Amino acid sequence: MPWREVSAMEERRAFVRLALLEGANRRELCRRFGISPDVGYKWLARAAAGDEGLADRSRRPRESPGRSSSEIEAAVLTAREAHPAWGARKLKAWLEARGTAAPAVSTVHAILRRHGLIEAFPPSPGKAWNRFEKSHPNELWQMDFKGWIKLTNGERCHPLTILDDHSRFSLGLQACADQRGATVKAHLERAFRHHGLPQAFFVDNGPPWGEASGERWTRLAVWLLKLGVQVLYSRPYHPQSRGKIERFHRSLAAEVFDLQPFDSFAQVQRALDRWRELYNHERPHEALDQACPASRYRTSPRSMPRQAPQPQYDSADILRTVSTTKAYVQFKGRFWRVPKAFQGETLALRPLERDGLYGVFFASHQIATIDLTLPKSVRHVSEQVSAIYPV
């Protein structure tokens, strides 16, 4: 299926949104979007002047103290109609952000209950999981495919989601026809051009992040390492360790996919684009004290290079280039298998803490160990290090 073409207006809207973030480097953003600074500032001026498609969303005027309860109730119901999956906390924060003197959360909840739009508060939850959060934007991005949805024409759509761990900012939301590594790479390239490079990615263990055979290393992971982006894997069968993106998927399902059927990939993508705009810039987030993700996100200072750089090695390293047809290297008169993802790449062999033990490195990343005292298998160094053995 051909890629969805991005319209000029969508590109302008994305540029304006990023340029209006606090501390944004606008000239750097112009370079990333492939436009001159004059053109970039022209778009910003049009957005400030209210040009259609670029103007800020209208805000409700702040209500007077004497406004009647019927008007307040009407405002709550209107907000609920616009966002049928939101509860009382989000509706209150959303109304207040637009100048409406919203009542207490309990009052908003009571209005919704009175009109049959929501049930009573659920019972108190059990013990909460311990949560982690990175201190700054772009320290860690999370990436995953939401479970596929079936279109009315019978095709399967696989929504690809990319989320910043610190801010919960949605960096990418794409309707994909498959879950192949090449598909993910193409969408990552666009996200990197617009937002810069993160320090690390947090992913699960399934394809395309890991091979179906159980091999951890993939061509996608190798490409990310060349860009200086570390790949971190969650523990198998522990989805709670990736709670932010799992919660994001729940909201996506409730606020997009549960509300209507979809006929085509293009229709899904339009819905995803609208919801991503709402999620990033308007939707209150409880974990952010009811602020929106854009209030905490800043673009990365690390720009996407034109070409992925090749790893650099020291003169003391023992270098071996992996064959493009056979995944092995020769060392000490023996052939040692390496993960297929490194075919055609140059690796370094470095002695470790005891005789006969060598580390196999791709740039500064140790991917395996070779133990010359063992006849065949070698031990894992960590969960992210692949075992290799002689042919």
C-alpha positions in Angstrom: 0.0 0.0 0.0 1.5 3.4 -0.9 2.5 5.8 1.9 0.1 8.5 2.9 1.3 11.8 1.4 1.6 14.6 4.0 -0.1 17.8 2.8 1.6 21.2 2.9 -0.9 22.5 5.4 -0.2 19.6 7.8 3.5 20.3 7.6 2.9 24.0 8.3 0.7 23.1 11.2 3.3 20.8 12.7 6.0 23.5 12.2 4.0 26.2 13.9 3.1 23.9 16.8 6.8 23.1 17.5 8.0 26.6 16.9 5.5 28.0 19.5 6.9 25.7 22.2 8.9 27.5 24.9 12.6 27.6 24.1 12.1 26.3 20.6 15.1 26.9 18.2 13.1 28.2 15.3 15.9 28.4 12.8 16.9 24.8 13.6 13.2 23.8 13.0 13.3 25.6 9.7 16.3 23.5 8.7 14.6 20.3 9.8 11.5 21.1 7.8 13.5 22.1 4.7 12.3 25.8 4.6 14.1 29.1 4.8 13.8 31.2 8.0 11.8 33.8 6.0 9.2 31.2 5.1 9.1 29.9 8.6 8.5 33.3 10.1 5.9 34.0 7.5 3.9 30.9 8.6 4.2 32.0 12.2 2.9 35.5 11.3 0.0 34.0 9.5 -0.8 31.8 12.4 -0.8 34.8 14.8 -3.0 36.7 12.4 -5.6 33.9 12.4 -5.0 32.4 8.9 -7.4 29.5 8.4 -5.9 26.2 9.4 -3.0 27.9 11.4 -5.0 30.1 13.8 -5.0 29.2 17.5 -8.1 27.5 18.7 -10.8 29.7 20.1 -11.0 30.0 23.8 -14.2 30.4 25.9 -14.4 33.7 27.7 -14.1 33.5 31.5 -17.5 33.4 33.1 -18.9 36.1 35.4 -19.5 35.1 39.1 -23.3 35.5 38.6 -23.6 33.1 35.7 -26.5 30.7 36.3 -26.1 27.0 37.2 -28.0 26.1 34.0 -25.4 27.8 31.9 -22.6 26.0 33.8 -24.4 22.7 33.3 -24.8 23.4 29.6 -21.1 24.1 29.3 -20.3 20.8 31.0 -22.6 18.9 28.7 -21.2 20.6 25.6 -17.7 19.7 26.7 -18.8 16.1 27.3 -20.5 16.0 23.9 -17.2 17.1 22.2 -15.2 14.6 24.2 -17.5 11.6 25.1 -14.7 9.5 26.6 -13.5 12.1 29.1 -14.4 12.0 32.8 -15.1 14.8 35.3 -11.4 15.6 36.0 -10.5 16.1 32.4 -13.6 18.1 31.6 -13.1 20.4 34.5 -9.5 21.1 33.6 -10.4 21.5 29.9 -13.2 24.0 30.7 -10.9 26.0 33.0 -8.2 26.2 30.4 -10.7 27.9 28.2 -11.9 30.5 30.7 -15.0 28.7 32.0 -15.4 28.8 35.8 -16.0 25.1 36.1 -17.5 23.7 39.3 -15.8 21.1 41.5 -15.0 17.7 40.0 -17.7 16.1 42.1 -20.2 18.6 40.7 -19.2 17.9 37.1 -19.5 14.2 37.8 -22.9 14.7 39.3 -24.1 16.6 36.2 -22.9 13.8 34.0 -24.6 11.2 36.2 -27.8 13.2 36.2 -27.9 13.1 32.5 -27.0 9.4 32.3 -23.6 10.0 30.7 -21.4 8.4 33.3 -21.6 6.0 36.2 -20.7 6.5 39.9 -17.1 6.9 40.9 -15.5 3.4 40.9 -14.3 1.9 44.2 -10.9 2.8 45.5 -8.2 1.0 43.4 -5.7 -1.4 44.9 -2.1 -0.7 45.5 -0.6 1.4 42.7 2.4 0.3 40.7 5.6 2.2 41.3 6.1 4.5 38.4 9.2 5.9 36.8 9.6 9.1 34.8 12.6 10.6 33.0 13.6 14.0 34.2 13.7 15.7 30.8 12.1 15.4 27.3 13.8 13.1 24.8 15.7 11.1 27.4 13.5 8.2 26.6 10.9 7.6 23.9 8.5 4.6 24.0 7.3 3.0 20.8 4.9 0.2 20.1 2.1 -1.0 17.8 -1.3 -0.8 19.2 -3.3 -3.9 18.6 -4.6 -4.0 15.0 -8.1 -2.8 14.1 -10.2 -4.3 11.2 -11.4 -1.9 8.6 -14.8 -2.3 7.0 -13.2 -3.5 3.8 -11.5 -6.4 5.8 -8.0 -5.0 5.8 -6.0 -4.8 9.1 -4.6 -1.4 10.3 -1.7 -1.4 12.7 -1.5 2.0 14.5 2.2 2.8 15.3 2.6 5.0 18.4 5.7 7.0 19.7 5.5 8.7 23.1 8.0 10.8 25.0 8.4 9.4 28.5 8.8 12.7 30.4 6.1 14.8 28.8 3.7 12.1 27.4 3.9 14.1 24.1 2.8 12.0 21.1 5.7 12.2 18.7 4.1 10.0 16.0 0.8 8.3 15.4 0.6 6.5 12.1 -1.9 4.1 10.4 0.3 1.3 9.0 -0.6 -1.6 6.8 2.1 -3.8 8.4 4.5 -4.1 11.3 7.7 -4.5 9.3 11.0 -2.8 10.3 11.1 -0.8 7.1 7.7 0.7 7.8 8.8 1.7 11.3 12.1 3.2 10.1 10.3 5.4 7.5 8.1 6.9 10.1 10.9 7.3 12.6 12.9 9.2 10.1 10.1 11.8 9.8 9.8 12.0 13.6 13.6 12.5 14.0 13.6 15.2 11.3 10.9 17.2 13.2 11.7 16.5 16.8 15.4 15.6 16.8 17.0 12.4 18.2 16.2 10.9 21.7 18.8 9.3 23.9 17.0 6.0 24.0 14.0 4.0 22.9 12.0 1.6 25.2 10.3 -1.2 23.3 8.9 -4.7 23.9 10.5 -7.9 22.6 8.3 -8.7 19.6 8.8 -7.9 15.9 10.0 -5.6 14.5 12.0 -4.6 17.7 13.2 -8.2 18.1 13.2 -11.3 15.8 10.5 -13.9 16.0 13.3 -16.5 16.6 14.1 -14.7 19.9 17.2 -12.9 18.5 17.3 -9.5 20.1 19.3 -7.6 17.5 17.6 -6.4 14.3 18.6 -4.1 11.4 16.3 -1.5 12.9 18.2 -1.6 16.3 21.5 -1.4 14.5 20.4 1.7 12.6 19.3 3.3 15.8 22.7 2.6 17.4 24.4 4.3 14.5 22.4 7.4 15.2 23.4 7.2 18.9 20.0 6.1 20.1 20.2 3.2 22.7 17.5 0.5 22.5 16.1 -0.7 25.8 13.8 -3.8 26.0 11.1 -4.4 28.6 11.0 -7.7 30.6 9.0 -10.3 28.7 5.4 -10.7 29.9 5.6 -7.6 32.0 3.5 -4.9 30.3 3.3 -2.9 33.5 6.9 -1.8 32.9 5.6 0.1 29.8 2.5 1.5 31.5 2.6 5.0 29.9 2.3 3.7 26.3 -0.2 1.0 27.4 -2.3 3.8 29.0 -1.9 5.8 25.8 -3.4 2.9 23.8 -6.4 2.7 26.2 -7.1 6.4 25.6 -6.6 6.0 21.9 -9.1 3.1 21.8 -11.7 4.9 23.9 -11.5 8.3 22.2 -11.0 7.2 18.6 -11.5 3.5 17.6 -14.5 2.8 19.9 -16.5 5.7 18.6 -16.8 4.8 14.9 -15.9 2.2 12.2 -13.3 3.1 9.6 -13.4 2.4 5.8 -9.8 3.1 4.8 -6.3 3.8 6.0 -6.7 7.5 4.9 -9.8 7.9 7.1 -8.0 6.3 10.1 -5.0 8.6 9.5 -7.2 11.7 9.5 -8.8 10.6 12.7 -5.4 10.0 14.3 -4.0 13.4 13.2 -7.0 15.1 14.8 -6.8 13.2 18.0 -3.0 13.6 18.3 -3.4 17.4 17.9 -6.1 17.3 20.7 -4.0 15.0 22.9 -0.8 17.0 22.7 -2.2 20.5 22.9 -5.6 20.5 24.7 -6.4 17.3 26.5 -5.6 17.5 30.2 -3.4 14.7 31.5 -3.9 13.6 35.1 -0.2 12.5 35.5 0.8 16.1 34.5 -1.5 17.8 37.1 -4.1 18.3 34.3 -1.6 20.1 32.0 -1.3 19.0 28.4 1.8 17.2 27.1 2.9 20.1 25.0 3.4 22.2 28.1 6.3 19.9 29.1 7.8 18.9 25.8 10.8 20.6 24.1 12.4 19.4 20.8 15.8 17.6 21.1 19.0 19.5 20.4 20.4 16.5 18.6 19.4 16.8 14.9 18.9 13.9 12.5 22.0 13.6 10.3 21.6 13.2 6.5 23.2 9.7 6.8 23.6 7.4 9.7 27.3 7.6 10.7 29.6 4.6 10.8 31.0 3.5 14.2 34.5 4.7 15.0 37.1 2.4 16.6 40.5 2.8 18.3 43.7 1.8 16.7 44.2 -0.9 19.4 40.9 -2.6 18.5 40.9 -5.9 16.7 38.5 -5.3 13.8 36.5 -7.8 11.9 34.0 -7.1 9.1 31.0 -9.4 9.0 30.3 -10.9 5.6 27.2 -9.7 3.8 26.2 -13.3 2.9 27.2 -15.2 6.0 26.8 -14.0 9.6 30.2 -14.9 11.1 33.7 -13.5 11.9 37.0 -15.2 12.0 39.1 -15.0 15.2 42.0 -17.2 16.5 41.6 -19.6 13.6 37.9 -20.3 14.2 34.7 -18.9 12.8 32.2 -17.4 15.2 28.6 -16.7 14.4 27.1 -13.3 15.0 23.5 -12.0 14.8 22.4 -11.5 11.2 21.5 -7.9 11.9 25.3 -7.1 11.8 25.9 -8.5 8.3 28.1 -6.1 6.4 29.1 -4.2 9.6 32.5 -3.8 11.2 32.9 -5.1 14.8 35.7 -4.7 17.3 37.0 -7.6 19.5 38.5 -6.4 22.8 40.1 -8.5 25.6 38.2 -8.4 28.8 39.1 -9.1 32.5 40.5 -12.6 32.1 42.6 -14.5 29.6 40.7 -16.1 26.7 37.7 -13.8 27.2 36.9 -11.2 24.5 34.1 -8.7 24.1 32.4 -8.2 20.7 31.6 -4.5 20.3 29.6 -2.5 17.8 31.0 1.0 18.4 30.8 1.3 22.3 28.0 -1.3 22.6 29.1 -4.7 23.7 26.9 -7.2 21.9 28.5 -10.5 22.9 31.4 -12.3 24.5 33.8 -14.9 23.1 35.3 -17.4 25.5 38.1 -19.2 23.9 38.3 -21.7 26.8 34.8 -23.1 25.9 34.4 -25.4 22.9 31.1 -24.0 21.7 28.7 -21.8 23.5 29.4 -18.5 25.1 27.7 -16.7 28.0 25.4 -13.7 27.8 26.8 -10.5 29.1 23.4 -9.0 29.7 19.8 -9.2 28.4 20.8 -7.1 25.4 24.0 -9.1 24.5 23.6 -11.9 21.9 25.5 -15.1 22.5 27.7 -16.3 19.6 29.4 -19.6 19.1 32.0 -21.1 16.8 30.9 -22.7 13.5 
